[in-house]
Each structure stands twice: as C-alpha cells, then as structure tokens.
Amino acid sequence: MSKRVNCECCGNYFYDEESGYYECQINLDEDEMGRFLTDSFRDCPYFQYDDEYRIVRKQM
C-alpha cells in the first residue's frame, strides 16, 4: 500500500499571490500534472518536507 503525499507539507508548494492559489513549483510533465490536478498524486518523487528550521539546525 502506498503512502499518500500531502502537498501542503511540501517545500515545493507555494502560494501565488497573483493567481490567488497554491502551486507546485516543480515542472511536472503532462501525466504528473494530470495526477496532481485530480488529487491522485501518490509517492511524488519531488516531495520534501517544508522544514524551515533545517538551516538553523545546520548552524548549531
């Protein structure tokens, strides 16, 4: 069973003020974009946790 990816926790998912909604900043191909738009994007190879404290931990 595959683990569901939550785009809201991804470091590549940003709010675009101009369009007024969140967007994936990765250049997805046509198949990936179709899965993303239908909310069936599982096991995303580009997923990374949005860890804003990562740099701070490296400095410690």
PQR file of N, CA, C, O and H, with PARSE charges and radii, in Angstrom:
ATOM      1  N   MET A   1       0.846  -1.183   0.000 -0.4000 1.5000
ATOM      2  CA  MET A   1       0.000   0.000   0.000 -0.0000 2.0000
ATOM      3  C   MET A   1       0.888   1.241   0.000  0.5500 1.7000
ATOM      4  O   MET A   1       1.792   1.352   0.828 -0.5500 1.4000
ATOM      5  N   SER A   2       0.643   2.171  -0.914 -0.4000 1.5000
ATOM      6  CA  SER A   2       1.475   3.368  -0.997 -0.0000 2.0000
ATOM      7  C   SER A   2       1.012   4.434  -0.001  0.5500 1.7000
ATOM      8  O   SER A   2      -0.161   4.514   0.364 -0.5500 1.4000
ATOM      9  H   SER A   2      -0.092   2.082  -1.586  0.4000 1.0000
ATOM     10  N   LYS A   3       1.947   5.215   0.405 -0.4000 1.5000
ATOM     11  CA  LYS A   3       1.685   6.271   1.367 -0.0000 2.0000
ATOM     12  C   LYS A   3       1.231   7.533   0.627  0.5500 1.7000
ATOM     13  O   LYS A   3       1.863   7.924  -0.354 -0.5500 1.4000
ATOM     14  H   LYS A   3       2.900   5.150   0.109  0.4000 1.0000
ATOM     15  N   ARG A   4       0.186   8.155   1.064 -0.4000 1.5000
ATOM     16  CA  ARG A   4      -0.374   9.345   0.408 -0.0000 2.0000
ATOM     17  C   ARG A   4       0.500  10.562   0.702  0.5500 1.7000
ATOM     18  O   ARG A   4       0.883  10.801   1.847 -0.5500 1.4000
ATOM     19  H   ARG A   4      -0.327   7.838   1.861  0.4000 1.0000
ATOM     20  N   VAL A   5       0.808  11.319  -0.335 -0.4000 1.5000
ATOM     21  CA  VAL A   5       1.610  12.530  -0.206 -0.0000 2.0000
ATOM     22  C   VAL A   5       0.689  13.712   0.058  0.5500 1.7000
ATOM     23  O   VAL A   5      -0.327  13.876  -0.618 -0.5500 1.4000
ATOM     24  H   VAL A   5       0.497  11.125  -1.265  0.4000 1.0000
ATOM     25  N   ASN A   6       1.039  14.525   1.028 -0.4000 1.5000
ATOM     26  CA  ASN A   6       0.274  15.716   1.341 -0.0000 2.0000
ATOM     27  C   ASN A   6       1.044  16.928   0.814  0.5500 1.7000
ATOM     28  O   ASN A   6       2.042  17.337   1.407 -0.5500 1.4000
ATOM     29  H   ASN A   6       1.864  14.392   1.576  0.4000 1.0000
ATOM     30  N   CYS A   7       0.585  17.491  -0.283 -0.4000 1.5000
ATOM     31  CA  CYS A   7       1.289  18.614  -0.907 -0.0000 2.0000
ATOM     32  C   CYS A   7       1.406  19.814   0.024  0.5500 1.7000
ATOM     33  O   CYS A   7       2.346  20.599  -0.101 -0.5500 1.4000
ATOM     34  H   CYS A   7      -0.226  17.159  -0.764  0.4000 1.0000
ATOM     35  N   GLU A   8       0.473  19.968   0.948 -0.4000 1.5000
ATOM     36  CA  GLU A   8       0.507  21.110   1.855 -0.0000 2.0000
ATOM     37  C   GLU A   8       1.728  21.089   2.766  0.5500 1.7000
ATOM     38  O   GLU A   8       2.099  22.126   3.317 -0.5500 1.4000
ATOM     39  H   GLU A   8      -0.291  19.330   1.049  0.4000 1.0000
ATOM     40  N   CYS A   9       2.356  19.938   2.935 -0.4000 1.5000
ATOM     41  CA  CYS A   9       3.548  19.814   3.773 -0.0000 2.0000
ATOM     42  C   CYS A   9       4.828  19.875   2.939  0.5500 1.7000
ATOM     43  O   CYS A   9       5.925  19.759   3.484 -0.5500 1.4000
ATOM     44  H   CYS A   9       2.054  19.095   2.488  0.4000 1.0000
ATOM     45  N   CYS A  10       4.700  20.055   1.642 -0.4000 1.5000
ATOM     46  CA  CYS A  10       5.854  20.001   0.742 -0.0000 2.0000
ATOM     47  C   CYS A  10       6.530  21.363   0.601  0.5500 1.7000
ATOM     48  O   CYS A  10       5.861  22.394   0.542 -0.5500 1.4000
ATOM     49  H   CYS A  10       3.809  20.150   1.199  0.4000 1.0000
ATOM     50  N   GLY A  11       7.851  21.355   0.549 -0.4000 1.5000
ATOM     51  CA  GLY A  11       8.629  22.572   0.374 -0.0000 2.0000
ATOM     52  C   GLY A  11       8.517  23.158  -1.016  0.5500 1.7000
ATOM     53  O   GLY A  11       8.962  24.284  -1.239 -0.5500 1.4000
ATOM     54  H   GLY A  11       8.394  20.517   0.597  0.4000 1.0000
ATOM     55  N   ASN A  12       7.935  22.429  -1.961 -0.4000 1.5000
ATOM     56  CA  ASN A  12       7.784  22.914  -3.337 -0.0000 2.0000
ATOM     57  C   ASN A  12       6.389  23.469  -3.630  0.5500 1.7000
ATOM     58  O   ASN A  12       6.063  23.757  -4.781 -0.5500 1.4000
ATOM     59  H   ASN A  12       7.574  21.514  -1.780  0.4000 1.0000
ATOM     60  N   TYR A  13       5.577  23.616  -2.602 -0.4000 1.5000
ATOM     61  CA  TYR A  13       4.184  24.038  -2.755 -0.0000 2.0000
ATOM     62  C   TYR A  13       4.051  25.452  -2.207  0.5500 1.7000
ATOM     63  O   TYR A  13       4.079  25.649  -0.992 -0.5500 1.4000
ATOM     64  H   TYR A  13       5.842  23.381  -1.667  0.4000 1.0000
ATOM     65  N   PHE A  14       3.907  26.441  -3.091 -0.4000 1.5000
ATOM     66  CA  PHE A  14       3.912  27.848  -2.701 -0.0000 2.0000
ATOM     67  C   PHE A  14       2.617  28.543  -3.074  0.5500 1.7000
ATOM     68  O   PHE A  14       1.940  28.165  -4.030 -0.5500 1.4000
ATOM     69  H   PHE A  14       3.885  26.281  -4.078  0.4000 1.0000
ATOM     70  N   TYR A  15       2.287  29.563  -2.302 -0.4000 1.5000
ATOM     71  CA  TYR A  15       1.107  30.383  -2.586 -0.0000 2.0000
ATOM     72  C   TYR A  15       1.489  31.451  -3.595  0.5500 1.7000
ATOM     73  O   TYR A  15       2.446  32.195  -3.379 -0.5500 1.4000
ATOM     74  H   TYR A  15       2.837  29.869  -1.525  0.4000 1.0000
ATOM     75  N   ASP A  16       0.758  31.534  -4.688 -0.4000 1.5000
ATOM     76  CA  ASP A  16       0.981  32.546  -5.711 -0.0000 2.0000
ATOM     77  C   ASP A  16      -0.044  33.655  -5.502  0.5500 1.7000
ATOM     78  O   ASP A  16      -1.234  33.468  -5.755 -0.5500 1.4000
ATOM     79  H   ASP A  16      -0.019  30.930  -4.864  0.4000 1.0000
ATOM     80  N   GLU A  17       0.427  34.811  -5.037 -0.4000 1.5000
ATOM     81  CA  GLU A  17      -0.481  35.920  -4.737 -0.0000 2.0000
ATOM     82  C   GLU A  17      -1.184  36.437  -5.980  0.5500 1.7000
ATOM     83  O   GLU A  17      -2.321  36.903  -5.907 -0.5500 1.4000
ATOM     84  H   GLU A  17       1.393  34.963  -4.831  0.4000 1.0000
ATOM     85  N   GLU A  18      -0.515  36.358  -7.115 -0.4000 1.5000
ATOM     86  CA  GLU A  18      -1.100  36.855  -8.360 -0.0000 2.0000
ATOM     87  C   GLU A  18      -2.302  36.026  -8.798  0.5500 1.7000
ATOM     88  O   GLU A  18      -3.328  36.577  -9.197 -0.5500 1.4000
ATOM     89  H   GLU A  18       0.408  35.979  -7.175  0.4000 1.0000
ATOM     90  N   SER A  19      -2.177  34.706  -8.724 -0.4000 1.5000
ATOM     91  CA  SER A  19      -3.286  33.838  -9.131 -0.0000 2.0000
ATOM     92  C   SER A  19      -4.254  33.567  -7.984  0.5500 1.7000
ATOM     93  O   SER A  19      -5.420  33.247  -8.216 -0.5500 1.4000
ATOM     94  H   SER A  19      -1.344  34.258  -8.400  0.4000 1.0000
ATOM     95  N   GLY A  20      -3.775  33.695  -6.746 -0.4000 1.5000
ATOM     96  CA  GLY A  20      -4.635  33.516  -5.581 -0.0000 2.0000
ATOM     97  C   GLY A  20      -4.790  32.080  -5.117  0.5500 1.7000
ATOM     98  O   GLY A  20      -5.736  31.764  -4.396 -0.5500 1.4000
ATOM     99  H   GLY A  20      -2.828  33.955  -6.557  0.4000 1.0000
ATOM    100  N   TYR A  21      -3.870  31.199  -5.521 -0.4000 1.5000
ATOM    101  CA  TYR A  21      -3.926  29.818  -5.057 -0.0000 2.0000
ATOM    102  C   TYR A  21      -2.530  29.210  -4.981  0.5500 1.7000
ATOM    103  O   TYR A  21      -1.560  29.784  -5.476 -0.5500 1.4000
ATOM    104  H   TYR A  21      -3.101  31.456  -6.107  0.4000 1.0000
ATOM    105  N   TYR A  22      -2.445  28.034  -4.351 -0.4000 1.5000
ATOM    106  CA  TYR A  22      -1.166  27.348  -4.188 -0.0000 2.0000
ATOM    107  C   TYR A  22      -0.792  26.603  -5.465  0.5500 1.7000
ATOM    108  O   TYR A  22      -1.656  26.096  -6.181 -0.5500 1.4000
ATOM    109  H   TYR A  22      -3.233  27.567  -3.949  0.4000 1.0000
ATOM    110  N   GLU A  23       0.512  26.546  -5.739 -0.4000 1.5000
ATOM    111  CA  GLU A  23       1.018  25.867  -6.922 -0.0000 2.0000
ATOM    112  C   GLU A  23       2.242  25.045  -6.571  0.5500 1.7000
ATOM    113  O   GLU A  23       3.014  25.403  -5.681 -0.5500 1.4000
ATOM    114  H   GLU A  23       1.214  26.958  -5.158  0.4000 1.0000
ATOM    115  N   CYS A  24       2.409  23.940  -7.280 -0.4000 1.5000
ATOM    116  CA  CYS A  24       3.629  23.153  -7.176 -0.0000 2.0000
ATOM    117  C   CYS A  24       4.684  23.838  -8.047  0.5500 1.7000
ATOM    118  O   CYS A  24       4.433  24.105  -9.222 -0.5500 1.4000
ATOM    119  H   CYS A  24       1.781  23.650  -8.002  0.4000 1.0000
ATOM    120  N   GLN A  25       5.846  24.122  -7.490 -0.4000 1.5000
ATOM    121  CA  GLN A  25       6.893  24.836  -8.212 -0.0000 2.0000
ATOM    122  C   GLN A  25       7.755  23.939  -9.089  0.5500 1.7000
ATOM    123  O   GLN A  25       8.634  24.428  -9.798 -0.5500 1.4000
ATOM    124  H   GLN A  25       6.050  23.906  -6.535  0.4000 1.0000
ATOM    125  N   ILE A  26       7.513  22.636  -9.047 -0.4000 1.5000
ATOM    126  CA  ILE A  26       8.270  21.691  -9.863 -0.0000 2.0000
ATOM    127  C   ILE A  26       7.637  21.626 -11.252  0.5500 1.7000
ATOM    128  O   ILE A  26       6.413  21.630 -11.382 -0.5500 1.4000
ATOM    129  H   ILE A  26       6.799  22.239  -8.471  0.4000 1.0000
ATOM    130  N   ASN A  27       8.464  21.566 -12.276 -0.4000 1.5000
ATOM    131  CA  ASN A  27       7.981  21.417 -13.640 -0.0000 2.0000
ATOM    132  C   ASN A  27       7.497  19.982 -13.843  0.5500 1.7000
ATOM    133  O   ASN A  27       8.300  19.085 -14.097 -0.5500 1.4000
ATOM    134  H   ASN A  27       9.458  21.562 -12.171  0.4000 1.0000
ATOM    135  N   LEU A  28       6.193  19.767 -13.732 -0.4000 1.5000
ATOM    136  CA  LEU A  28       5.616  18.440 -13.876 -0.0000 2.0000
ATOM    137  C   LEU A  28       5.342  18.157 -15.349  0.5500 1.7000
ATOM    138  O   LEU A  28       4.962  19.056 -16.100 -0.5500 1.4000
ATOM    139  H   LEU A  28       5.540  20.496 -13.525  0.4000 1.0000
ATOM    140  N   ASP A  29       5.537  16.901 -15.762 -0.4000 1.5000
ATOM    141  CA  ASP A  29       5.180  16.550 -17.137 -0.0000 2.0000
ATOM    142  C   ASP A  29       3.655  16.401 -17.220  0.5500 1.7000
ATOM    143  O   ASP A  29       2.962  16.535 -16.212 -0.5500 1.4000
ATOM    144  H   ASP A  29       5.845  16.171 -15.152  0.4000 1.0000
ATOM    145  N   GLU A  30       3.147  16.131 -18.398 -0.4000 1.5000
ATOM    146  CA  GLU A  30       1.696  16.097 -18.614 -0.0000 2.0000
ATOM    147  C   GLU A  30       0.992  15.055 -17.750  0.5500 1.7000
ATOM    148  O   GLU A  30      -0.074  15.328 -17.199 -0.5500 1.4000
ATOM    149  H   GLU A  30       3.710  16.022 -19.217  0.4000 1.0000
ATOM    150  N   ASP A  31       1.577  13.863 -17.627 -0.4000 1.5000
ATOM    151  CA  ASP A  31       0.966  12.811 -16.813 -0.0000 2.0000
ATOM    152  C   ASP A  31       0.976  13.179 -15.340  0.5500 1.7000
ATOM    153  O   ASP A  31      -0.020  12.998 -14.640 -0.5500 1.4000
ATOM    154  H   ASP A  31       2.443  13.641 -18.075  0.4000 1.0000
ATOM    155  N   GLU A  32       2.113  13.699 -14.868 -0.4000 1.5000
ATOM    156  CA  GLU A  32       2.214  14.102 -13.459 -0.0000 2.0000
ATOM    157  C   GLU A  32       1.233  15.225 -13.149  0.5500 1.7000
ATOM    158  O   GLU A  32       0.601  15.217 -12.092 -0.5500 1.4000
ATOM    159  H   GLU A  32       2.922  13.846 -15.436  0.4000 1.0000
ATOM    160  N   MET A  33       1.097  16.187 -14.053 -0.4000 1.5000
ATOM    161  CA  MET A  33       0.174  17.298 -13.832 -0.0000 2.0000
ATOM    162  C   MET A  33      -1.267  16.802 -13.779  0.5500 1.7000
ATOM    163  O   MET A  33      -2.059  17.286 -12.970 -0.5500 1.4000
ATOM    164  H   MET A  33       1.610  16.193 -14.911  0.4000 1.0000
ATOM    165  N   GLY A  34      -1.610  15.853 -14.623 -0.4000 1.5000
ATOM    166  CA  GLY A  34      -2.954  15.277 -14.596 -0.0000 2.0000
ATOM    167  C   GLY A  34      -3.258  14.621 -13.271  0.5500 1.7000
ATOM    168  O   GLY A  34      -4.345  14.798 -12.720 -0.5500 1.4000
ATOM    169  H   GLY A  34      -0.967  15.460 -15.281  0.4000 1.0000
ATOM    170  N   ARG A  35      -2.293  13.852 -12.745 -0.4000 1.5000
ATOM    171  CA  ARG A  35      -2.482  13.212 -11.426 -0.0000 2.0000
ATOM    172  C   ARG A  35      -2.559  14.265 -10.321  0.5500 1.7000
ATOM    173  O   ARG A  35      -3.346  14.124  -9.385 -0.5500 1.4000
ATOM    174  H   ARG A  35      -1.410  13.708 -13.192  0.4000 1.0000
ATOM    175  N   PHE A  36      -1.749  15.318 -10.425 -0.4000 1.5000
ATOM    176  CA  PHE A  36      -1.761  16.392  -9.425 -0.0000 2.0000
ATOM    177  C   PHE A  36      -3.126  17.086  -9.401  0.5500 1.7000
ATOM    178  O   PHE A  36      -3.679  17.330  -8.329 -0.5500 1.4000
ATOM    179  H   PHE A  36      -1.110  15.433 -11.185  0.4000 1.0000
ATOM    180  N   LEU A  37      -3.662  17.399 -10.569 -0.4000 1.5000
ATOM    181  CA  LEU A  37      -4.938  18.111 -10.648 -0.0000 2.0000
ATOM    182  C   LEU A  37      -6.121  17.261 -10.227  0.5500 1.7000
ATOM    183  O   LEU A  37      -7.125  17.799  -9.762 -0.5500 1.4000
ATOM    184  H   LEU A  37      -3.212  17.201 -11.440  0.4000 1.0000
ATOM    185  N   THR A  38      -6.028  15.939 -10.379 -0.4000 1.5000
ATOM    186  CA  THR A  38      -7.119  15.062  -9.958 -0.0000 2.0000
ATOM    187  C   THR A  38      -6.925  14.550  -8.537  0.5500 1.7000
ATOM    188  O   THR A  38      -7.674  13.693  -8.069 -0.5500 1.4000
ATOM    189  H   THR A  38      -5.211  15.502 -10.757  0.4000 1.0000
ATOM    190  N   ASP A  39      -5.916  15.083  -7.857 -0.4000 1.5000
ATOM    191  CA  ASP A  39      -5.624  14.734  -6.460 -0.0000 2.0000
ATOM    192  C   ASP A  39      -5.339  13.237  -6.309  0.5500 1.7000
ATOM    193  O   ASP A  39      -5.745  12.619  -5.325 -0.5500 1.4000
ATOM    194  H   ASP A  39      -5.308  15.780  -8.237  0.4000 1.0000
ATOM    195  N   SER A  40      -4.641  12.663  -7.287 -0.4000 1.5000
ATOM    196  CA  SER A  40      -4.261  11.261  -7.191 -0.0000 2.0000
ATOM    197  C   SER A  40      -2.747  11.101  -7.308  0.5500 1.7000
ATOM    198  O   SER A  40      -2.256  10.072  -7.771 -0.5500 1.4000
ATOM    199  H   SER A  40      -4.311  13.165  -8.086  0.4000 1.0000
ATOM    200  N   PHE A  41      -2.025  12.115  -6.890 -0.4000 1.5000
ATOM    201  CA  PHE A  41      -0.568  12.128  -6.980 -0.0000 2.0000
ATOM    202  C   PHE A  41       0.003  11.447  -5.743  0.5500 1.7000
ATOM    203  O   PHE A  41       0.064  12.053  -4.673 -0.5500 1.4000
ATOM    204  H   PHE A  41      -2.423  12.951  -6.514  0.4000 1.0000
ATOM    205  N   ARG A  42       0.424  10.188  -5.882 -0.4000 1.5000
ATOM    206  CA  ARG A  42       0.970   9.423  -4.756 -0.0000 2.0000
ATOM    207  C   ARG A  42       2.455   9.193  -4.970  0.5500 1.7000
ATOM    208  O   ARG A  42       2.913   9.103  -6.109 -0.5500 1.4000
ATOM    209  H   ARG A  42       0.374   9.695  -6.750  0.4000 1.0000
ATOM    210  N   ASP A  43       3.200   9.101  -3.901 -0.4000 1.5000
ATOM    211  CA  ASP A  43       4.638   8.835  -3.968 -0.0000 2.0000
ATOM    212  C   ASP A  43       5.364   9.803  -4.888  0.5500 1.7000
ATOM    213  O   ASP A  43       6.129   9.383  -5.755 -0.5500 1.4000
ATOM    214  H   ASP A  43       2.828   9.175  -2.976  0.4000 1.0000
ATOM    215  N   CYS A  44       5.131  11.079  -4.706 -0.4000 1.5000
ATOM    216  CA  CYS A  44       5.752  12.112  -5.530 -0.0000 2.0000
ATOM    217  C   CYS A  44       7.279  12.061  -5.380  0.5500 1.7000
ATOM    218  O   CYS A  44       7.785  12.122  -4.260 -0.5500 1.4000
ATOM    219  H   CYS A  44       4.509  11.420  -4.001  0.4000 1.0000
ATOM    220  N   PRO A  45       8.011  11.951  -6.483 -0.5600 1.5000
ATOM    221  CA  PRO A  45       9.475  11.888  -6.402  0.2800 2.0000
ATOM    222  C   PRO A  45      10.100  13.218  -6.006  0.5500 1.7000
ATOM    223  O   PRO A  45      11.278  13.261  -5.651 -0.5500 1.4000
ATOM    224  N   TYR A  46       9.335  14.303  -6.060 -0.4000 1.5000
ATOM    225  CA  TYR A  46       9.844  15.637  -5.745 -0.0000 2.0000
ATOM    226  C   TYR A  46       9.475  16.091  -4.340  0.5500 1.7000
ATOM    227  O   TYR A  46       9.862  17.179  -3.915 -0.5500 1.4000
ATOM    228  H   TYR A  46       8.378  14.268  -6.348  0.4000 1.0000
ATOM    229  N   PHE A  47       8.722  15.255  -3.610 -0.4000 1.5000
ATOM    230  CA  PHE A  47       8.249  15.657  -2.283 -0.0000 2.0000
ATOM    231  C   PHE A  47       9.414  15.825  -1.314  0.5500 1.7000
ATOM    232  O   PHE A  47      10.298  14.974  -1.223 -0.5500 1.4000
ATOM    233  H   PHE A  47       8.407  14.371  -3.955  0.4000 1.0000
ATOM    234  N   GLN A  48       9.390  16.942  -0.596 -0.4000 1.5000
ATOM    235  CA  GLN A  48      10.323  17.159   0.506 -0.0000 2.0000
ATOM    236  C   GLN A  48       9.587  17.967   1.568  0.5500 1.7000
ATOM    237  O   GLN A  48       8.877  18.926   1.266 -0.5500 1.4000
ATOM    238  H   GLN A  48       8.672  17.634  -0.670  0.4000 1.0000
ATOM    239  N   TYR A  49       9.773  17.558   2.800 -0.4000 1.5000
ATOM    240  CA  TYR A  49       9.090  18.266   3.880 -0.0000 2.0000
ATOM    241  C   TYR A  49       9.515  19.715   3.925  0.5500 1.7000
ATOM    242  O   TYR A  49      10.691  20.039   3.759 -0.5500 1.4000
ATOM    243  H   TYR A  49      10.350  16.779   3.045  0.4000 1.0000
ATOM    244  N   ASP A  50       8.544  20.586   4.151 -0.4000 1.5000
ATOM    245  CA  ASP A  50       8.806  22.018   4.274 -0.0000 2.0000
ATOM    246  C   ASP A  50       9.370  22.256   5.666  0.5500 1.7000
ATOM    247  O   ASP A  50       8.631  22.545   6.608 -0.5500 1.4000
ATOM    248  H   ASP A  50       7.589  20.323   4.286  0.4000 1.0000
ATOM    249  N   ASP A  51      10.672  22.134   5.784 -0.4000 1.5000
ATOM    250  CA  ASP A  51      11.354  22.235   7.077 -0.0000 2.0000
ATOM    251  C   ASP A  51      12.119  23.553   7.138  0.5500 1.7000
ATOM    252  O   ASP A  51      13.298  23.613   6.788 -0.5500 1.4000
ATOM    253  H   ASP A  51      11.272  21.900   5.019  0.4000 1.0000
ATOM    254  N   GLU A  52      11.443  24.602   7.581 -0.4000 1.5000
ATOM    255  CA  GLU A  52      12.053  25.928   7.598 -0.0000 2.0000
ATOM    256  C   GLU A  52      13.171  26.066   8.631  0.5500 1.7000
ATOM    257  O   GLU A  52      13.920  27.042   8.596 -0.5500 1.4000
ATOM    258  H   GLU A  52      10.486  24.553   7.865  0.4000 1.0000
ATOM    259  N   TYR A  53      13.296  25.114   9.542 -0.4000 1.5000
ATOM    260  CA  TYR A  53      14.348  25.179  10.557 -0.0000 2.0000
ATOM    261  C   TYR A  53      15.579  24.355  10.190  0.5500 1.7000
ATOM    262  O   TYR A  53      16.512  24.258  10.988 -0.5500 1.4000
ATOM    263  H   TYR A  53      12.687  24.320   9.570  0.4000 1.0000
ATOM    264  N   ARG A  54      15.599  23.764   9.007 -0.4000 1.5000
ATOM    265  CA  ARG A  54      16.710  22.918   8.576 -0.0000 2.0000
ATOM    266  C   ARG A  54      18.039  23.688   8.598  0.5500 1.7000
ATOM    267  O   ARG A  54      19.046  23.171   9.082 -0.5500 1.4000
ATOM    268  H   ARG A  54      14.841  23.842   8.359  0.4000 1.0000
ATOM    269  N   ILE A  55      18.042  24.906   8.082 -0.4000 1.5000
ATOM    270  CA  ILE A  55      19.271  25.698   8.033 -0.0000 2.0000
ATOM    271  C   ILE A  55      19.751  26.043   9.440  0.5500 1.7000
ATOM    272  O   ILE A  55      20.952  26.015   9.712 -0.5500 1.4000
ATOM    273  H   ILE A  55      17.224  25.326   7.688  0.4000 1.0000
ATOM    274  N   VAL A  56      18.834  26.362  10.321 -0.4000 1.5000
ATOM    275  CA  VAL A  56      19.206  26.714  11.696 -0.0000 2.0000
ATOM    276  C   VAL A  56      19.872  25.530  12.381  0.5500 1.7000
ATOM    277  O   VAL A  56      20.865  25.708  13.087 -0.5500 1.4000
ATOM    278  H   VAL A  56      17.858  26.384  10.101  0.4000 1.0000
ATOM    279  N   ARG A  57      19.346  24.330  12.187 -0.4000 1.5000
ATOM    280  CA  ARG A  57      19.931  23.148  12.812 -0.0000 2.0000
ATOM    281  C   ARG A  57      21.351  22.899  12.293  0.5500 1.7000
ATOM    282  O   ARG A  57      22.209  22.437  13.045 -0.5500 1.4000
ATOM    283  H   ARG A  57      18.539  24.186  11.614  0.4000 1.0000
ATOM    284  N   LYS A  58      21.600  23.193  11.045 -0.4000 1.5000
ATOM    285  CA  LYS A  58      22.944  23.007  10.488 -0.0000 2.0000
ATOM    286  C   LYS A  58      23.939  23.974  11.118  0.5500 1.7000
ATOM    287  O   LYS A  58      25.121  23.653  11.235 -0.5500 1.4000
ATOM    288  H   LYS A  58      20.902  23.568  10.434  0.4000 1.0000
ATOM    289  N   GLN A  59      23.478  25.145  11.524 -0.4000 1.5000
ATOM    290  CA  GLN A  59      24.350  26.151  12.106 -0.0000 2.0000
ATOM    291  C   GLN A  59      24.688  25.852  13.559  0.5500 1.7000
ATOM    292  O   GLN A  59      25.645  26.414  14.092 -0.5500 1.4000
ATOM    293  H   GLN A  59      22.518  25.406  11.429  0.4000 1.0000
ATOM    294  N   MET A  60      23.934  24.992  14.205 -0.4000 1.5000
ATOM    295  CA  MET A  60      24.143  24.696  15.628 -0.0000 2.0000
ATOM    296  C   MET A  60      25.290  23.748  15.838  0.5500 1.7000
ATOM    297  O   MET A  60      25.600  23.396  16.976 -0.5500 1.4000
ATOM    298  H   MET A  60      23.156  24.535  13.772  0.4000 1.0000
TER
END
